[in-house]
Amino acid sequence: MAYQFGSFKGVFAIVLASLLWGTTGAASSFSVDVSPLAIGAFSMGNAGVLLVFTARKQLFIDSQSLFYQLKFVLLGAISIAIYPLAFYSSMSLSGVAIGTVVSIATAPFFTALLERIVSKKHISAQWIVSFVIGMIGIVFLVLGKEQNSEVIINAFWQNLGVALGVLAGLSYALYSWVARDLIEKGIHSQSAMSAMFGCAALLLLPSLWFTGGNLFSNFTNTFVSLYMAIIPMYLGYVLFAFGLKWVDASKATLITLIEPLVAAILAVLVIGESFIPVGWFGMALVFLCLLIQTWPFKTRV
């Protein structure tokens, strides 16, 4: 009973994190002349600084264990640093629709592979059914967005964008799996996440020298930059780390499919974008995916 309640708390925390992450698209749309790469590097880099600061006592307690797992911490940190750069570059080169679908669809798949091949965990039929429905839903969700103009993209750059989307999905899967693995080895969830993000900040923040020129050029840009770092990234990853105490990484990354769903709804309500019926059908499928994945199905013994 205690584990079931803990699992519920973990799922709830991951859903809340996804809701916060889903606000990033609408929030960043208010920034003027700010590179998506700059927003990604600033928000995730400074979230790392905040995570380290607030978890400093726990980091000291877990310092020896983290040192023994240093190669995994560094693997997670590099993955975190790669993720925003690959994700935003993918959307820039191949288009928002293709970049989003490839990045989001591959993350749960790669996480499940890591758990099956490396961690030797069983992948349930419930997860597979939920994954397939969720992927179809994401595709319909992206296809359902009405486009004002069709941009012709060179085949080479589009293929490169797809490859970067796969890299983004892999990097997200890697740091989620590493965080869960560290937690299962007895390291506190705060320490696991803050150690990886703190190291990633050392890689991400220097890139702002080249990309971050307009982050604080006016009040709106300043507010959006700080909001992105503190609310979706810092608070979101505090919740995500807590959720990983109770939920396997493959299930967690699948639950986070709610993020593009929230982003789509906010795009309609806040930005004024519109969706054709197939897009709304995609939203319903993502809801169904979440319901299947989180429903406590009973198994026969």
C-alpha positions as CSV (number, residue, x, y, z in Angstrom):
1,M,0.0,0.0,0.0
2,A,2.8,2.4,0.9
3,Y,4.5,1.7,-2.4
4,Q,1.3,2.3,-4.4
5,F,0.8,5.6,-2.6
6,G,4.4,6.5,-3.3
7,S,4.0,5.6,-7.0
8,F,0.9,7.8,-7.2
9,K,2.9,10.7,-5.7
10,G,5.6,10.1,-8.2
11,V,3.3,10.1,-11.1
12,F,1.5,13.2,-9.8
13,A,4.9,15.0,-9.5
14,I,5.9,14.1,-13.1
15,V,2.5,15.3,-14.4
16,L,3.0,18.6,-12.5
17,A,6.5,18.9,-14.0
18,S,5.1,18.3,-17.5
19,L,2.5,20.9,-17.0
20,L,5.2,23.4,-16.1
21,W,7.4,22.4,-19.0
22,G,4.3,22.8,-21.3
23,T,4.3,26.5,-20.5
24,T,7.7,27.2,-22.0
25,G,6.6,27.6,-25.6
26,A,3.9,30.1,-24.8
27,A,6.2,32.0,-22.4
28,S,9.2,32.1,-24.8
29,S,6.9,33.5,-27.6
30,F,6.8,36.8,-25.7
31,S,10.6,37.2,-26.0
32,V,11.8,39.6,-28.7
33,D,14.9,38.8,-30.8
34,V,16.1,36.1,-28.4
35,S,17.6,32.9,-29.8
36,P,15.9,29.6,-28.7
37,L,19.4,28.3,-28.1
38,A,20.0,31.2,-25.6
39,I,16.7,30.5,-23.8
40,G,17.5,26.8,-23.5
41,A,21.0,27.3,-22.3
42,F,20.1,30.1,-19.9
43,S,17.1,28.3,-18.4
44,M,18.6,24.9,-18.0
45,G,22.0,26.3,-17.0
46,N,20.6,28.5,-14.2
47,A,18.2,25.8,-13.1
48,G,21.4,23.8,-12.5
49,V,22.8,26.5,-10.4
50,L,19.6,26.7,-8.3
51,L,19.4,23.0,-8.0
52,V,22.9,22.8,-6.6
53,F,22.3,25.7,-4.2
54,T,19.1,24.3,-2.7
55,A,20.5,20.7,-2.5
56,R,23.9,21.7,-1.2
57,K,23.5,19.9,2.2
58,Q,22.2,16.7,0.5
59,L,25.0,16.9,-2.1
60,F,27.6,17.0,0.8
61,I,26.0,13.9,2.3
62,D,26.0,12.0,-1.0
63,S,29.3,13.4,-2.2
64,Q,31.2,10.1,-1.8
65,S,28.5,8.0,-3.5
66,L,28.4,10.6,-6.3
67,F,32.2,10.4,-6.7
68,Y,32.0,6.6,-7.1
69,Q,29.3,7.1,-9.8
70,L,31.2,10.0,-11.4
71,K,31.1,8.6,-15.0
72,F,27.3,8.3,-14.8
73,V,27.0,11.8,-13.4
74,L,29.1,13.2,-16.2
75,L,27.1,11.1,-18.8
76,G,23.9,12.7,-17.5
77,A,25.5,16.2,-17.4
78,I,26.6,15.9,-21.0
79,S,23.2,14.7,-22.0
80,I,21.5,17.6,-20.3
81,A,23.9,20.1,-22.1
82,I,23.2,18.5,-25.5
83,Y,19.4,18.3,-25.1
84,P,18.4,21.9,-25.5
85,L,21.0,22.6,-28.3
86,A,19.9,19.5,-30.3
87,F,16.2,20.0,-29.7
88,Y,16.0,23.7,-30.8
89,S,18.5,23.1,-33.7
90,S,16.3,20.2,-34.9
91,M,13.2,22.4,-35.0
92,S,15.1,25.2,-36.7
93,L,16.5,22.9,-39.5
94,S,13.7,20.5,-40.1
95,G,10.7,22.5,-39.0
96,V,8.8,22.7,-35.7
97,A,6.5,19.8,-36.6
98,I,9.1,17.2,-37.6
99,G,11.6,18.3,-34.9
100,T,9.0,18.0,-32.2
101,V,7.7,14.6,-33.3
102,V,11.1,13.1,-33.7
103,S,12.5,14.4,-30.4
104,I,9.4,13.6,-28.3
105,A,8.7,10.2,-29.9
106,T,12.2,8.8,-29.6
107,A,12.8,9.7,-25.9
108,P,10.5,7.1,-24.4
109,F,11.7,4.5,-26.9
110,F,15.4,5.1,-26.1
111,T,14.6,5.0,-22.3
112,A,12.8,1.7,-22.6
113,L,15.8,0.3,-24.6
114,L,18.2,1.4,-21.9
115,E,16.1,-0.1,-19.2
116,R,15.7,-3.4,-21.1
117,I,19.3,-3.8,-22.3
118,V,21.3,-2.1,-19.5
119,S,19.1,-2.4,-16.4
120,K,17.6,-5.7,-17.5
121,K,14.1,-4.5,-16.6
122,H,10.9,-5.9,-18.1
123,I,8.9,-3.6,-20.5
124,S,5.2,-4.3,-19.8
125,A,2.4,-4.6,-22.5
126,Q,0.7,-1.7,-20.8
127,W,3.7,0.5,-21.5
128,I,3.9,-0.7,-25.2
129,V,0.2,0.0,-25.8
130,S,0.4,3.4,-24.1
131,F,3.6,4.3,-26.1
132,V,2.0,3.4,-29.5
133,I,-1.2,5.4,-28.7
134,G,0.9,8.3,-27.4
135,M,3.1,8.5,-30.5
136,I,0.1,8.4,-32.8
137,G,-1.4,11.2,-30.7
138,I,1.7,13.3,-30.9
139,V,1.9,13.0,-34.7
140,F,-1.8,14.0,-35.1
141,L,-1.3,16.8,-32.6
142,V,1.5,18.3,-34.7
143,L,-0.2,17.7,-38.0
144,G,-3.4,19.3,-36.7
145,K,-1.7,22.7,-36.2
146,E,-2.8,25.1,-39.0
147,Q,0.2,26.6,-40.8
148,N,0.1,30.1,-42.2
149,S,2.7,29.3,-44.8
150,E,4.7,26.3,-46.0
151,V,8.4,26.7,-45.7
152,I,10.5,24.8,-48.2
153,I,13.4,23.1,-46.5
154,N,16.5,21.8,-48.2
155,A,16.6,17.9,-48.0
156,F,20.1,17.9,-46.5
157,W,19.2,20.3,-43.7
158,Q,15.9,18.5,-43.0
159,N,17.7,15.2,-42.6
160,L,20.3,16.9,-40.4
161,G,17.4,18.3,-38.3
162,V,15.8,14.8,-38.0
163,A,19.2,13.4,-36.8
164,L,19.4,16.2,-34.2
165,G,15.9,15.4,-33.2
166,V,16.9,11.8,-32.6
167,L,20.0,13.1,-30.6
168,A,17.7,15.2,-28.5
169,G,15.4,12.2,-27.8
170,L,18.4,10.1,-26.9
171,S,20.0,12.8,-24.6
172,Y,16.7,13.2,-22.8
173,A,16.4,9.5,-22.4
174,L,19.9,9.2,-21.1
175,Y,19.8,11.8,-18.3
176,S,16.4,10.5,-17.2
177,W,17.7,6.9,-17.1
178,V,20.9,8.0,-15.3
179,A,18.9,10.0,-12.7
180,R,16.7,6.9,-12.0
181,D,19.8,4.6,-11.9
182,L,21.6,6.8,-9.4
183,I,18.4,6.9,-7.2
184,E,18.2,3.2,-7.3
185,K,21.8,3.0,-6.2
186,G,20.9,4.8,-3.0
187,I,21.6,8.4,-3.9
188,H,19.0,11.0,-2.9
189,S,16.9,12.2,-5.8
190,Q,17.9,15.9,-5.1
191,S,21.6,15.0,-5.2
192,A,21.2,12.9,-8.4
193,M,19.5,15.6,-10.4
194,S,21.4,18.6,-9.0
195,A,24.8,17.0,-9.6
196,M,24.0,16.3,-13.2
197,F,22.5,19.8,-13.8
198,G,25.3,21.5,-11.9
199,C,27.9,20.0,-14.2
200,A,25.8,20.7,-17.2
201,A,25.6,24.4,-16.2
202,L,29.4,24.6,-16.6
203,L,28.9,23.6,-20.3
204,L,25.7,25.6,-21.0
205,L,26.2,29.0,-19.4
206,P,29.4,29.8,-21.3
207,S,27.5,29.4,-24.6
208,L,25.5,32.5,-23.7
209,W,28.6,34.6,-24.5
210,F,27.7,33.8,-28.2
211,T,23.9,33.6,-28.1
212,G,22.6,35.5,-25.1
213,G,22.8,39.1,-26.3
214,N,19.1,40.0,-25.9
215,L,18.1,38.0,-22.9
216,F,17.8,41.1,-20.7
217,S,17.3,43.8,-23.3
218,N,13.9,44.8,-22.0
219,F,11.5,44.0,-19.1
220,T,9.6,41.3,-21.0
221,N,12.7,39.4,-22.1
222,T,14.1,39.6,-18.6
223,F,10.8,38.4,-17.0
224,V,10.6,35.5,-19.5
225,S,14.2,34.5,-19.0
226,L,13.9,34.4,-15.2
227,Y,10.5,32.6,-15.4
228,M,11.9,29.9,-17.7
229,A,14.8,29.3,-15.4
230,I,13.0,29.3,-12.1
231,I,9.5,27.8,-12.8
232,P,9.6,25.3,-15.6
233,M,13.2,24.3,-15.4
234,Y,14.2,24.5,-11.7
235,L,10.8,23.7,-10.1
236,G,10.0,21.3,-12.9
237,Y,13.1,19.2,-12.4
238,V,12.7,19.2,-8.6
239,L,9.3,17.6,-9.3
240,F,10.7,15.3,-11.9
241,A,13.5,14.1,-9.6
242,F,11.0,13.4,-6.9
243,G,8.9,11.4,-9.3
244,L,11.9,9.3,-10.4
245,K,12.1,8.1,-6.8
246,W,9.0,6.0,-7.5
247,V,8.6,5.7,-11.2
248,D,10.9,4.0,-13.8
249,A,12.4,6.4,-16.4
250,S,10.6,4.7,-19.3
251,K,7.2,5.3,-17.6
252,A,8.3,8.9,-16.6
253,T,9.3,9.9,-20.1
254,L,6.1,8.5,-21.5
255,I,4.0,10.5,-18.9
256,T,5.8,13.7,-20.0
257,L,4.0,13.4,-23.4
258,I,1.5,15.6,-21.6
259,E,4.0,18.5,-22.1
260,P,3.3,19.1,-25.9
261,L,-0.4,18.6,-25.1
262,V,-0.3,21.5,-22.6
263,A,1.8,23.5,-25.0
264,A,-0.8,23.0,-27.8
265,I,-3.6,24.1,-25.5
266,L,-1.8,27.2,-24.4
267,A,-0.9,28.0,-28.0
268,V,-4.6,28.1,-28.7
269,L,-5.6,30.1,-25.6
270,V,-2.7,32.4,-25.2
271,I,-1.0,32.8,-28.6
272,G,-4.1,32.5,-30.7
273,E,-3.0,29.5,-32.8
274,S,-5.7,27.2,-34.2
275,F,-6.0,23.4,-34.7
276,I,-7.9,21.5,-37.3
277,P,-10.0,18.5,-36.0
278,V,-7.2,16.0,-36.4
279,G,-5.1,18.0,-33.9
280,W,-7.9,17.8,-31.3
281,F,-8.1,14.0,-32.0
282,G,-4.4,13.8,-31.3
283,M,-4.9,15.6,-28.0
284,A,-7.5,13.0,-27.0
285,L,-5.1,10.2,-27.9
286,V,-2.4,11.7,-25.7
287,F,-4.9,11.9,-22.8
288,L,-5.7,8.2,-23.4
289,C,-2.0,7.3,-23.4
290,L,-1.6,9.0,-20.1
291,L,-4.7,7.3,-18.7
292,I,-3.5,3.8,-19.8
293,Q,0.0,4.4,-18.4
294,T,-1.1,5.6,-15.0
295,W,-4.1,3.3,-14.5
296,P,-3.3,0.7,-11.8
297,F,-4.2,-2.4,-13.8
298,K,-4.4,-5.5,-11.7
299,T,-2.3,-8.5,-12.8
300,R,-3.2,-12.1,-12.2
301,V,-0.8,-14.3,-10.2
